Amino acid sequence: MIRRRLLIKCAVIAAICVLAAGCLRWLPWTSSPSLSARAAAPPTTEPAASNPPVQSAEIADGNSETTATDDPAASKPPGSPKVLLTASPRRGNNPIDGARSYEYLKQLCALGPRASGSRGMAAQQKLLADHFEKLGAKIHWQKFTIRDPRSGQPVEIANLLVEWHPERKDRILLMTHYDTRPFPDRDPNPRKAVSGTFIGANDGGSGTAVLMELAHYMPDLKGPYGVDFLFLDAEELVYEEKRDRYFIGSEYFARDYVANPPAYRYKWGVLLDMVGDRQLQLYQEKNSAWWDDTRPLVEEIWGTAHRLGVREFIPQRRYEVSDDHQMLHNIARIPTCDIIDFDYPVGPGGRFWHTEADTPDKCSADSLAKVGWVMLEWLQTTR
Ligand SMILES: [Zn+2]
């Protein structure tokens, strides 16, 4: 009996222990791996409310008088307190003019929709050609004609290549698509989805604006590499998702690179797509991080951002995105990564991606300046 009672007592105690342990796992301070992984992401990005207004953001990031660096040997005059007050000491050194970048973005959007073959696209092509030639680049057009997938009419497609330091034989390709989708087909309003106006501030405009700004720094670019900017047309001359082809411009460029190899090779390619979001969150795109030949590139770029204190580059993989980089990587064999904020589609104010709401107010000077800075620093330090 005693033994039996003891056994029952032991069994009851053991059961209580198991139950208690089980309950503890559900208490709020313990979390399952998936919960902690989810919880880890948000704090890496600044909430919208803390984003300073555009102008003051530029004062803080572009023209700050703080001279702090990570170099402990750098001598600081006694009593220069701003250095100590800066949370991210190197942030103030951003040479990129965010206000000017944002002006470029607004200028592009003011041209209206810029779908392949449209009036807006023709105006944009003139604007870009003037801009880059004025700053000393050599430009080349790669033109070809396709049929519009809806009307069957011919559409002239034009990729634009902007060449800096053509004498340098080792080169890097920075690219973006500069066409905008013909219609905002994900707009929540069904009428707008088929006949509305798509401005593409972030999707088409932001990468273009960053490259327009970076052009100012290219003539004095340090480092061994020459740089080409590539503006890809017909990334999304798409009316119907399942019927129409994406990436027509990048596929053409990649096939031509193979068929008519230039005298130089591109060591790296970097695609900028949707990089102007006010609430910028640049996770690593999964293909870019999976491919063996692009993983080191991803690590270098996110490493550069970390060194500069640009926390919007989040060193975690998040989305697998089909984009122009696949053509450059898979056909041209240029190791090319995609820098894309794919959290842009749904924002606190609604859905922005492929809707009428993709307008300049969803983007910020601060975001454009940060992406430009990481690119500029990486271009000058990569070997
Ligand atoms: Zn798009």
Boltz pocket constraint, residues with backbone or C-beta under 6 A from the ligand:
constraints:
  - pocket:
      binder: B
      contacts: [[A, 181], [A, 203], [A, 236], [A, 354]]
      max_distance: 6.0
